Amino acid sequence: MIDLALDIASWIAFSLGGFFLIVGAIGMLRLPDFWSRLHGAGIIDTAGAELILLGMAFQSGLTLITVKLVLIGLFLFFTSPTGTHAVANAAYIAGLRPLGLVRDEPSDNEEGAS
């Protein structure tokens, strides 16, 4: 009975992970600018890959493989947003600005008390 529950949970995780991968890939193709596409890539890395790894962990049971999959998942969980932030910061420093950005820097009276 527990095997059936783990199979169902793993296929739900696989399906949701595949859904996020497809939505992120469509977003990377259809979104208008670099910043929106970067958001789509972040969805693929974080949500899609994590759910696929979760489904694989459910399929493997309680073995050393599960421990390895959890460690890979933790690595992706912490490094994927960091990598996305680094790419976004490098693009911003290089002069690529988001569409519709009205002003970039705070004015003098928004900086706080003197």
N, C-alpha and C positions, 0 to 999 in steps of 0.2 A: 504494500500500500504506500509506503514511504517512497519507493522507487517511482511510482506513478506520479506522486506529488512533485518530486524533484524533476522528473521529465517535463511535466506541465510548466513548472516554474522556469526551467531552463529554456523551453521553447518560447515562453512569453518574453523572457529577457532577450533571446535571439531576435525575436520579431520586433521588439521595441528598439533594439540596437540597430537592426537593419533599417527600420523606419527613420531613425535619426541620421544614419549614414546617407540615406537617399535624400532626405530633406536638406541636409547640409550640402550635399553635392549639387542639388538643384539651386540652392541659395548661392553657391559659389559661381554658378553659371549665369544666373538671372539677376542678381542684385547689381545696383548701378555703379557703385564705387568700391574702392579698395577697402574702406573701413567696414562696409556692410559685408563684403566678401570675407573679410577676416573674421567677422562674427560667425559666418557659416562654417569656416574652417575650425573655429573653436568648438562649435557644436559637434562636429565630426570627431574631433580628438577626444573631447571630454565625455559627452553623453554616449555617443555611438560605441566607441571602443570600450568604455567601462561596462556597458550593458552586455556586449559580446563576451567580454572576459567573465562577467558574472554568470552568464549562461554556460560557459565552458567550465567554470568552477562547480556549478550545480551538476553538470554531466560527469565530472571526474570523481565525485564523492569526496570522502574525507581521506585524502592521500597527500603525498608530498607535492603532487602536481597542483593541488588546490592552494597550497602554501605559496608555490611559485607564481601562480596566477594572481593571488592576492598581492604579492609583492610587486608584480608588474603593474597591477591596477593602481596601487599606491604611488608608484613611480610616475605613471601617466597622470594621475590626479594632481600631483604637485608640479610636474614639469610642463604639462600642456598649457595651463594658463600663464605660467611664467614665460614660456616661449612665445606665446601669442602677444603678451605685453611687450616683450623685447622687440618683436617685429613691428608692433604698432608704434612704439617709442622711436625706433630707428626711422620709420617712415615719416613720423611727425617732425623729427629733427632735420630730416632731409628736405623738408619743405612741402610735403604732401598734406593738404588740409582737407578736412571733411567737407562735403557739400553742404551749403547753407550755413556755414559758420559765419556769424555776423562779426564778432570780435574775438580776439584771441587771448588778450591779456587783461587782467583786472585794472580798472582805473585807479587813480591815486586815492580817491576817497573810499574805495572798497578794501584797501589794504589793512585797515584796522587803526587802532589808536596810535598816536605818535609818541 
